Amino acid sequence: MNNNANNKTANLSGNNPKSQGRPGMSFGASRRGKTDIDEDKRFDEQMLHIDRVARVVKGGRRFRFRALVVVGDHKALVGIGIAKGADVTSAVTKANEVAKKNMTKVPLYRDTIPHDVEAKVGGSRILLKPASAGTGLIAGGVVRTILEVAGVGNVLSKSLGSSNKANTAYATLAALKQLKPASEWTTRINSAAAKADTAKAKLAKEVTK
């Protein structure tokens, strides 16, 4: 009888292990895990290239894997990462983390890029041109994957140099970084507005003096 009474008292006081939930889990940890899952769902992760690399040491050669990935949200955010790991999974995971830390905002205009752009990295040279609606992505391989993940729907592209995938990927990203929205273009209207603002600033300084 005394044992039954003690068990009931322990259950009522909340000392029962079953009533405490999973051991070692906290509310903060569960929220952090949920946030990581939501972030993974937000970004689209695509592997561009995987390669096996070797390092010569005293005892022979050590083999590792190098992964090249692109991460984007299909809404003008895109990033590229490259990393090495002991296996493919670890290399891809590290590359994804690098890509997420170096995201770039691409200025888009009507589902395409606002103007022509060209960039060169190493021996790779990439040319991108805007296209009308319905054209689609006229690109292949690495360039096409990057543009898709970035959310570009219509564009014309041409690879004018080396076909090295890493250099091609970084050349494409460099070209996207050079894009500027129409509000930042140096046109007659913008230059006239800039001159008017400069004149107003000079007049305000003279009045202040």
C-alpha atoms as an extended CHARMM CRD file, in Angstrom:
* protein
*
       209  EXT
         1         1  MET       CA              0.0000000000        0.0000000000        0.0000000000  PROA      1               0.0000000000
         2         2  ASN       CA              2.7600000000        2.4260000000        0.9030000000  PROA      2               0.0000000000
         3         3  ASN       CA              4.5190000000        1.7970000000       -2.4440000000  PROA      3               0.0000000000
         4         4  ASN       CA              1.3500000000        2.5140000000       -4.4260000000  PROA      4               0.0000000000
         5         5  ALA       CA              0.8160000000        5.7350000000       -2.5100000000  PROA      5               0.0000000000
         6         6  ASN       CA              4.3960000000        6.8480000000       -3.1910000000  PROA      6               0.0000000000
         7         7  ASN       CA              4.0180000000        6.1420000000       -6.9260000000  PROA      7               0.0000000000
         8         8  LYS       CA              0.8210000000        8.1910000000       -7.1020000000  PROA      8               0.0000000000
         9         9  THR       CA              2.5100000000       11.0690000000       -5.2640000000  PROA      9               0.0000000000
        10        10  ALA       CA              5.4700000000       10.9840000000       -7.6940000000  PROA      10              0.0000000000
        11        11  ASN       CA              3.1190000000       11.0730000000      -10.6850000000  PROA      11              0.0000000000
        12        12  LEU       CA              1.2150000000       14.0440000000       -9.2790000000  PROA      12              0.0000000000
        13        13  SER       CA              4.3980000000       15.9780000000       -8.5030000000  PROA      13              0.0000000000
        14        14  GLY       CA              5.6320000000       15.6630000000      -12.1020000000  PROA      14              0.0000000000
        15        15  ASN       CA              8.6030000000       13.3830000000      -11.3620000000  PROA      15              0.0000000000
        16        16  ASN       CA              7.3180000000       10.6960000000      -13.6610000000  PROA      16              0.0000000000
        17        17  PRO       CA              9.8100000000       10.3560000000      -16.5920000000  PROA      17              0.0000000000
        18        18  LYS       CA              6.9500000000        9.7490000000      -19.0450000000  PROA      18              0.0000000000
        19        19  SER       CA              5.3850000000       13.0950000000      -18.1900000000  PROA      19              0.0000000000
        20        20  GLN       CA              8.6090000000       15.0190000000      -18.8810000000  PROA      20              0.0000000000
        21        21  GLY       CA              8.8010000000       14.3610000000      -22.6340000000  PROA      21              0.0000000000
        22        22  ARG       CA             11.9340000000       13.3470000000      -24.4850000000  PROA      22              0.0000000000
        23        23  PRO       CA             15.0980000000       13.5750000000      -22.3560000000  PROA      23              0.0000000000
        24        24  GLY       CA             17.7870000000       16.0020000000      -23.4760000000  PROA      24              0.0000000000
        25        25  MET       CA             15.4090000000       18.0620000000      -25.6320000000  PROA      25              0.0000000000
        26        26  SER       CA             14.6820000000       21.7120000000      -24.9200000000  PROA      26              0.0000000000
        27        27  PHE       CA             12.2370000000       24.1580000000      -26.4550000000  PROA      27              0.0000000000
        28        28  GLY       CA             15.0450000000       26.3020000000      -27.8290000000  PROA      28              0.0000000000
        29        29  ALA       CA             16.7390000000       23.3340000000      -29.5060000000  PROA      29              0.0000000000
        30        30  SER       CA             13.4870000000       22.2800000000      -31.1500000000  PROA      30              0.0000000000
        31        31  ARG       CA             12.9260000000       25.8140000000      -32.4450000000  PROA      31              0.0000000000
        32        32  ARG       CA             16.4560000000       25.9740000000      -33.8600000000  PROA      32              0.0000000000
        33        33  GLY       CA             15.9190000000       22.6560000000      -35.6050000000  PROA      33              0.0000000000
        34        34  LYS       CA             12.6580000000       23.9060000000      -37.1130000000  PROA      34              0.0000000000
        35        35  THR       CA             14.3630000000       27.1030000000      -38.3090000000  PROA      35              0.0000000000
        36        36  ASP       CA             17.1000000000       25.0950000000      -40.0450000000  PROA      36              0.0000000000
        37        37  ILE       CA             14.4800000000       22.9470000000      -41.7920000000  PROA      37              0.0000000000
        38        38  ASP       CA             12.5740000000       26.0370000000      -42.9740000000  PROA      38              0.0000000000
        39        39  GLU       CA             15.8080000000       27.5630000000      -44.3150000000  PROA      39              0.0000000000
        40        40  ASP       CA             16.6310000000       24.3660000000      -46.1940000000  PROA      40              0.0000000000
        41        41  LYS       CA             13.1660000000       24.4200000000      -47.7890000000  PROA      41              0.0000000000
        42        42  ARG       CA             13.6010000000       28.0530000000      -48.7830000000  PROA      42              0.0000000000
        43        43  PHE       CA             16.7270000000       27.4610000000      -50.8770000000  PROA      43              0.0000000000
        44        44  ASP       CA             17.1960000000       25.1670000000      -53.8450000000  PROA      44              0.0000000000
        45        45  GLU       CA             20.5690000000       23.4050000000      -53.6740000000  PROA      45              0.0000000000
        46        46  GLN       CA             22.0260000000       22.0690000000      -56.9220000000  PROA      46              0.0000000000
        47        47  MET       CA             25.3270000000       20.2600000000      -57.3250000000  PROA      47              0.0000000000
        48        48  LEU       CA             27.2290000000       21.5290000000      -60.3540000000  PROA      48              0.0000000000
        49        49  HSD       CA             30.2870000000       19.2810000000      -60.2410000000  PROA      49              0.0000000000
        50        50  ILE       CA             31.9680000000       16.6970000000      -58.0400000000  PROA      50              0.0000000000
        51        51  ASP       CA             35.6050000000       15.7840000000      -58.4380000000  PROA      51              0.0000000000
        52        52  ARG       CA             38.1250000000       13.5620000000      -56.6640000000  PROA      52              0.0000000000
        53        53  VAL       CA             41.3720000000       15.2650000000      -55.7440000000  PROA      53              0.0000000000
        54        54  ALA       CA             44.5950000000       13.7910000000      -54.3730000000  PROA      54              0.0000000000
        55        55  ARG       CA             47.2680000000       15.1610000000      -52.1000000000  PROA      55              0.0000000000
        56        56  VAL       CA             50.7250000000       13.5840000000      -52.0870000000  PROA      56              0.0000000000
        57        57  VAL       CA             52.0980000000       12.9410000000      -48.5890000000  PROA      57              0.0000000000
        58        58  LYS       CA             54.9950000000       10.9750000000      -47.2130000000  PROA      58              0.0000000000
        59        59  GLY       CA             53.0650000000        7.7250000000      -46.9940000000  PROA      59              0.0000000000
        60        60  GLY       CA             51.4640000000        8.0050000000      -50.4350000000  PROA      60              0.0000000000
        61        61  ARG       CA             48.4210000000        9.8710000000      -51.7330000000  PROA      61              0.0000000000
        62        62  ARG       CA             45.3440000000       10.9370000000      -49.8150000000  PROA      62              0.0000000000
        63        63  PHE       CA             42.1230000000       11.1990000000      -51.8010000000  PROA      63              0.0000000000
        64        64  ARG       CA             39.3620000000       13.6710000000      -51.0260000000  PROA      64              0.0000000000
        65        65  PHE       CA             36.2960000000       14.9880000000      -52.8250000000  PROA      65              0.0000000000
        66        66  ARG       CA             35.6600000000       18.5430000000      -54.0380000000  PROA      66              0.0000000000
        67        67  ALA       CA             32.0810000000       19.7100000000      -54.5820000000  PROA      67              0.0000000000
        68        68  LEU       CA             30.8460000000       22.7260000000      -56.5230000000  PROA      68              0.0000000000
        69        69  VAL       CA             27.2620000000       23.7120000000      -55.6830000000  PROA      69              0.0000000000
        70        70  VAL       CA             24.8700000000       26.5860000000      -56.3310000000  PROA      70              0.0000000000
        71        71  VAL       CA             22.1570000000       27.7110000000      -53.9060000000  PROA      71              0.0000000000
        72        72  GLY       CA             19.2250000000       30.0020000000      -54.7070000000  PROA      72              0.0000000000
        73        73  ASP       CA             15.6290000000       30.7910000000      -53.8580000000  PROA      73              0.0000000000
        74        74  HSD       CA             14.3380000000       31.3210000000      -57.4480000000  PROA      74              0.0000000000
        75        75  LYS       CA             13.6340000000       34.9290000000      -56.3870000000  PROA      75              0.0000000000
        76        76  ALA       CA             16.8700000000       36.7070000000      -57.3950000000  PROA      76              0.0000000000
        77        77  LEU       CA             19.0490000000       35.3270000000      -54.5660000000  PROA      77              0.0000000000
        78        78  VAL       CA             21.9220000000       33.0740000000      -55.6280000000  PROA      78              0.0000000000
        79        79  GLY       CA             25.2720000000       31.9110000000      -54.2570000000  PROA      79              0.0000000000
        80        80  ILE       CA             28.0790000000       29.5430000000      -55.2600000000  PROA      80              0.0000000000
        81        81  GLY       CA             30.2580000000       27.4570000000      -52.9790000000  PROA      81              0.0000000000
        82        82  ILE       CA             33.1530000000       25.0630000000      -53.4140000000  PROA      82              0.0000000000
        83        83  ALA       CA             34.5990000000       22.8830000000      -50.6540000000  PROA      83              0.0000000000
        84        84  LYS       CA             36.4740000000       19.6510000000      -50.0030000000  PROA      84              0.0000000000
        85        85  GLY       CA             35.5840000000       16.7320000000      -47.7660000000  PROA      85              0.0000000000
        86        86  ALA       CA             36.5500000000       13.1960000000      -46.8970000000  PROA      86              0.0000000000
        87        87  ASP       CA             33.4300000000       11.9460000000      -48.7030000000  PROA      87              0.0000000000
        88        88  VAL       CA             30.8850000000       13.3330000000      -51.1260000000  PROA      88              0.0000000000
        89        89  THR       CA             28.2720000000       14.1030000000      -48.4660000000  PROA      89              0.0000000000
        90        90  SER       CA             30.6050000000       16.1600000000      -46.2820000000  PROA      90              0.0000000000
        91        91  ALA       CA             31.9950000000       18.0270000000      -49.3030000000  PROA      91              0.0000000000
        92        92  VAL       CA             28.4910000000       18.9480000000      -50.5260000000  PROA      92              0.0000000000
        93        93  THR       CA             27.4150000000       20.0350000000      -47.0350000000  PROA      93              0.0000000000
        94        94  LYS       CA             30.4440000000       22.3080000000      -46.6190000000  PROA      94              0.0000000000
        95        95  ALA       CA             29.9490000000       23.7590000000      -50.1010000000  PROA      95              0.0000000000
        96        96  ASN       CA             26.2940000000       24.5310000000      -49.3310000000  PROA      96              0.0000000000
        97        97  GLU       CA             27.3210000000       26.4050000000      -46.1890000000  PROA      97              0.0000000000
        98        98  VAL       CA             29.8740000000       28.4360000000      -48.1530000000  PROA      98              0.0000000000
        99        99  ALA       CA             27.2760000000       29.2730000000      -50.8150000000  PROA      99              0.0000000000
       100       100  LYS       CA             24.7010000000       30.4110000000      -48.2460000000  PROA      100             0.0000000000
       101       101  LYS       CA             27.2550000000       32.7520000000      -46.6670000000  PROA      101             0.0000000000
       102       102  ASN       CA             27.9510000000       34.4170000000      -50.0320000000  PROA      102             0.0000000000
       103       103  MET       CA             24.5250000000       35.0940000000      -51.4800000000  PROA      103             0.0000000000
       104       104  THR       CA             24.0600000000       37.7550000000      -54.1670000000  PROA      104             0.0000000000
       105       105  LYS       CA             20.9250000000       39.7170000000      -55.0230000000  PROA      105             0.0000000000
       106       106  VAL       CA             20.3420000000       39.8080000000      -58.7950000000  PROA      106             0.0000000000
       107       107  PRO       CA             18.3610000000       42.7650000000      -60.1820000000  PROA      107             0.0000000000
       108       108  LEU       CA             15.7690000000       41.3040000000      -62.5500000000  PROA      108             0.0000000000
       109       109  TYR       CA             13.4880000000       43.1130000000      -64.9860000000  PROA      109             0.0000000000
       110       110  ARG       CA             10.3980000000       41.3760000000      -66.3730000000  PROA      110             0.0000000000
       111       111  ASP       CA             11.7910000000       37.8910000000      -65.7650000000  PROA      111             0.0000000000
       112       112  THR       CA             15.0850000000       38.6840000000      -67.5100000000  PROA      112             0.0000000000
       113       113  ILE       CA             18.2500000000       40.7130000000      -66.8910000000  PROA      113             0.0000000000
       114       114  PRO       CA             18.1550000000       44.5220000000      -67.3750000000  PROA      114             0.0000000000
       115       115  HSD       CA             21.0940000000       44.8190000000      -69.8120000000  PROA      115             0.0000000000
       116       116  ASP       CA             23.9740000000       43.0350000000      -71.5320000000  PROA      116             0.0000000000
       117       117  VAL       CA             26.8600000000       41.9660000000      -69.3400000000  PROA      117             0.0000000000
       118       118  GLU       CA             30.1370000000       40.1210000000      -69.7630000000  PROA      118             0.0000000000
       119       119  ALA       CA             32.5900000000       38.7790000000      -67.1860000000  PROA      119             0.0000000000
       120       120  LYS       CA             35.8130000000       36.7950000000      -67.1920000000  PROA      120             0.0000000000
       121       121  VAL       CA             37.2910000000       34.5680000000      -64.4700000000  PROA      121             0.0000000000
       122       122  GLY       CA             40.4680000000       32.7020000000      -65.2950000000  PROA      122             0.0000000000
       123       123  GLY       CA             40.1210000000       31.3730000000      -68.8190000000  PROA      123             0.0000000000
       124       124  SER       CA             36.3080000000       31.4200000000      -68.8100000000  PROA      124             0.0000000000
       125       125  ARG       CA             34.3690000000       34.3210000000      -70.3270000000  PROA      125             0.0000000000
       126       126  ILE       CA             30.5740000000       34.5170000000      -70.1230000000  PROA      126             0.0000000000
       127       127  LEU       CA             28.2700000000       36.8080000000      -72.1050000000  PROA      127             0.0000000000
       128       128  LEU       CA             24.6530000000       37.3310000000      -70.9860000000  PROA      128             0.0000000000
       129       129  LYS       CA             21.9600000000       39.2210000000      -72.9060000000  PROA      129             0.0000000000
       130       130  PRO       CA             18.3290000000       39.9830000000      -72.0030000000  PROA      130             0.0000000000
       131       131  ALA       CA             15.6100000000       38.1660000000      -73.9430000000  PROA      131             0.0000000000
       132       132  SER       CA             11.9050000000       38.7190000000      -74.5590000000  PROA      132             0.0000000000
       133       133  ALA       CA              9.1940000000       36.7490000000      -72.7950000000  PROA      133             0.0000000000
       134       134  GLY       CA              8.8480000000       33.1730000000      -74.0110000000  PROA      134             0.0000000000
       135       135  THR       CA             12.4740000000       32.8200000000      -75.1000000000  PROA      135             0.0000000000
       136       136  GLY       CA             13.4980000000       30.7290000000      -72.1310000000  PROA      136             0.0000000000
       137       137  LEU       CA             17.0570000000       30.0680000000      -71.0150000000  PROA      137             0.0000000000
       138       138  ILE       CA             19.3590000000       29.7680000000      -74.0000000000  PROA      138             0.0000000000
       139       139  ALA       CA             22.2320000000       28.3640000000      -71.9760000000  PROA      139             0.0000000000
       140       140  GLY       CA             23.7230000000       25.0290000000      -71.1620000000  PROA      140             0.0000000000
       141       141  GLY       CA             25.3960000000       23.1730000000      -68.3350000000  PROA      141             0.0000000000
       142       142  VAL       CA             26.5970000000       25.2310000000      -65.3990000000  PROA      142             0.0000000000
       143       143  VAL       CA             25.3090000000       28.5790000000      -66.6950000000  PROA      143             0.0000000000
       144       144  ARG       CA             21.7730000000       27.2570000000      -67.1440000000  PROA      144             0.0000000000
       145       145  THR       CA             21.6310000000       25.7650000000      -63.6390000000  PROA      145             0.0000000000
       146       146  ILE       CA             22.8210000000       28.9940000000      -62.0240000000  PROA      146             0.0000000000
       147       147  LEU       CA             20.3090000000       31.1230000000      -63.9400000000  PROA      147             0.0000000000
       148       148  GLU       CA             17.4560000000       28.7370000000      -63.0910000000  PROA      148             0.0000000000
       149       149  VAL       CA             18.2570000000       28.7980000000      -59.3750000000  PROA      149             0.0000000000
       150       150  ALA       CA             18.5620000000       32.5990000000      -59.4850000000  PROA      150             0.0000000000
       151       151  GLY       CA             15.0530000000       32.8960000000      -60.9280000000  PROA      151             0.0000000000
       152       152  VAL       CA             15.9640000000       34.2020000000      -64.3980000000  PROA      152             0.0000000000
       153       153  GLY       CA             13.3390000000       33.0510000000      -66.8940000000  PROA      153             0.0000000000
       154       154  ASN       CA             14.5300000000       34.4620000000      -70.2310000000  PROA      154             0.0000000000
       155       155  VAL       CA             18.1190000000       35.1220000000      -71.2320000000  PROA      155             0.0000000000
       156       156  LEU       CA             20.6280000000       34.5820000000      -74.0320000000  PROA      156             0.0000000000
       157       157  SER       CA             24.1070000000       33.4100000000      -73.0790000000  PROA      157             0.0000000000
       158       158  LYS       CA             27.3690000000       32.4220000000      -74.6910000000  PROA      158             0.0000000000
       159       159  SER       CA             30.5120000000       30.8480000000      -73.2680000000  PROA      159             0.0000000000
       160       160  LEU       CA             33.4900000000       32.4010000000      -75.0370000000  PROA      160             0.0000000000
       161       161  GLY       CA             36.4100000000       30.8360000000      -73.1900000000  PROA      161             0.0000000000
       162       162  SER       CA             37.4360000000       27.7850000000      -71.2070000000  PROA      162             0.0000000000
       163       163  SER       CA             34.9260000000       25.1020000000      -70.3070000000  PROA      163             0.0000000000
       164       164  ASN       CA             36.2660000000       24.6650000000      -66.7710000000  PROA      164             0.0000000000
       165       165  LYS       CA             33.1520000000       24.3240000000      -64.6300000000  PROA      165             0.0000000000
       166       166  ALA       CA             34.4560000000       26.1460000000      -61.5820000000  PROA      166             0.0000000000
       167       167  ASN       CA             35.6840000000       29.1350000000      -63.5910000000  PROA      167             0.0000000000
       168       168  THR       CA             32.4990000000       29.1410000000      -65.6700000000  PROA      168             0.0000000000
       169       169  ALA       CA             30.3550000000       29.1810000000      -62.5280000000  PROA      169             0.0000000000
       170       170  TYR       CA             32.2720000000       32.0490000000      -60.9500000000  PROA      170             0.0000000000
       171       171  ALA       CA             32.3110000000       33.9670000000      -64.2510000000  PROA      171             0.0000000000
       172       172  THR       CA             28.5200000000       33.6390000000      -64.4390000000  PROA      172             0.0000000000
       173       173  LEU       CA             28.1770000000       34.8800000000      -60.8630000000  PROA      173             0.0000000000
       174       174  ALA       CA             30.5500000000       37.7780000000      -61.5880000000  PROA      174             0.0000000000
       175       175  ALA       CA             28.4090000000       38.7370000000      -64.5750000000  PROA      175             0.0000000000
       176       176  LEU       CA             25.2610000000       38.7080000000      -62.4460000000  PROA      176             0.0000000000
       177       177  LYS       CA             26.9810000000       40.8990000000      -59.8460000000  PROA      177             0.0000000000
       178       178  GLN       CA             27.6960000000       43.5260000000      -62.5180000000  PROA      178             0.0000000000
       179       179  LEU       CA             24.0060000000       43.9750000000      -63.3150000000  PROA      179             0.0000000000
       180       180  LYS       CA             22.4500000000       47.2880000000      -62.3040000000  PROA      180             0.0000000000
       181       181  PRO       CA             18.7510000000       48.2110000000      -62.1550000000  PROA      181             0.0000000000
       182       182  ALA       CA             17.3730000000       50.8690000000      -64.4690000000  PROA      182             0.0000000000
       183       183  SER       CA             17.2540000000       53.4070000000      -61.6400000000  PROA      183             0.0000000000
       184       184  GLU       CA             21.0750000000       53.3810000000      -61.4910000000  PROA      184             0.0000000000
       185       185  TRP       CA             21.6870000000       53.7790000000      -65.2260000000  PROA      185             0.0000000000
       186       186  THR       CA             23.4740000000       56.9180000000      -66.4340000000  PROA      186             0.0000000000
       187       187  THR       CA             20.8770000000       58.3390000000      -68.8170000000  PROA      187             0.0000000000
       188       188  ARG       CA             19.9210000000       61.8320000000      -69.8950000000  PROA      188             0.0000000000
       189       189  ILE       CA             17.1200000000       62.0070000000      -67.3620000000  PROA      189             0.0000000000
       190       190  ASN       CA             19.2560000000       60.7150000000      -64.5080000000  PROA      190             0.0000000000
       191       191  SER       CA             22.1960000000       62.9700000000      -65.4250000000  PROA      191             0.0000000000
       192       192  ALA       CA             19.8800000000       66.0070000000      -65.6220000000  PROA      192             0.0000000000
       193       193  ALA       CA             18.4060000000       65.1550000000      -62.2360000000  PROA      193             0.0000000000
       194       194  ALA       CA             21.9010000000       64.7290000000      -60.7930000000  PROA      194             0.0000000000
       195       195  LYS       CA             22.9650000000       68.1420000000      -62.1510000000  PROA      195             0.0000000000
       196       196  ALA       CA             19.8530000000       69.7480000000      -60.6890000000  PROA      196             0.0000000000
       197       197  ASP       CA             20.5530000000       68.1790000000      -57.2820000000  PROA      197             0.0000000000
       198       198  THR       CA             24.1540000000       69.3960000000      -57.4140000000  PROA      198             0.0000000000
       199       199  ALA       CA             23.0200000000       72.9340000000      -58.2600000000  PROA      199             0.0000000000
       200       200  LYS       CA             20.5400000000       72.9090000000      -55.3890000000  PROA      200             0.0000000000
       201       201  ALA       CA             23.2320000000       71.7090000000      -52.9770000000  PROA      201             0.0000000000
       202       202  LYS       CA             25.6100000000       74.5010000000      -54.0440000000  PROA      202             0.0000000000
       203       203  LEU       CA             22.8420000000       77.1010000000      -53.6810000000  PROA      203             0.0000000000
       204       204  ALA       CA             21.9890000000       75.8040000000      -50.2320000000  PROA      204             0.0000000000
       205       205  LYS       CA             25.6340000000       76.0900000000      -49.1460000000  PROA      205             0.0000000000
       206       206  GLU       CA             25.8650000000       79.6720000000      -50.4450000000  PROA      206             0.0000000000
       207       207  VAL       CA             22.6760000000       80.6450000000      -48.5950000000  PROA      207             0.0000000000
       208       208  THR       CA             24.0180000000       79.0530000000      -45.4120000000  PROA      208             0.0000000000
       209       209  LYS       CA             27.2370000000       81.0600000000      -45.6630000000  PROA      209             0.0000000000
